[in-house]
Amino acid sequence: MKKTMTVKPETAPVTRARRTEFQTRSEGEDLIIEGYFIVFNQPYYYDDMCEEVIDPHALDNADTSDVRALVDHLSHLVLGRSLANTFTFTIDEIGVFCTIRINGRDTDAVNLHARVQRGDVDQASFGFDEAPDGVVYEDLPDGRIRRRVLRISKLWEVSVCTFPAYEQTFVNARSREAAELKAATLRAKKNNLKRRLKHHA
């Protein structure tokens, strides 16, 4: 039997989260959780001065061969796996629409389905690696900046989350990306201050 090897990332993947409109339903004996886990061209806010958007073509050349569906990004709480066909997704003009088939013998998964169904849990998140030079920074008219992700090299997982914890999860990004973001944020704040001083002069 041919074995499939999955190479784990050397550093924690970048994660992003937002509120979404999950749908729950039954299909035969299967329980289903589905919804958009990634939305294109919609801002993810993580700083007063910064927002981030995922470009509609960011996943065009990404490795999406083996994606997991998790709970709160926890690798031991697996809801489904694309390679096992227990989790499927499609990419359209809106974003990435995911369908998770809940294992009826997995108590954690069944309980999560019930929480989503009641509306207690309504956050979608995803973990990915950015491609080298796959990000550009744009100055916005109000003095803020937009970080646009143009290319994702690998999509590792999507998660159903209780809290988005955007700022905390961004801390787990690779140091190069964190440094770039810090520099861009500082530049935006300086530019905003210059505009104010010029306006009041």
Secondary structure, 3 states (H helix, E strand, C coil): CCCCCCCCCCCCCEEEEEECCCEEEEECCEEEEEEEEEECCCCEEEECCEEEEECCCCCCCCECCCCEEEECCEEEEEEEEHHHCCEEEEECCCEEEEEEEECCCCHHHHHHHHHHHHCCCCEEEEEEEECCCCEEEEECCCCCEEEEECCEEEEEEEEEECCCCHHHHHHCCCHHHHHHHHHHHHHHHHHHHHHHHHHHC
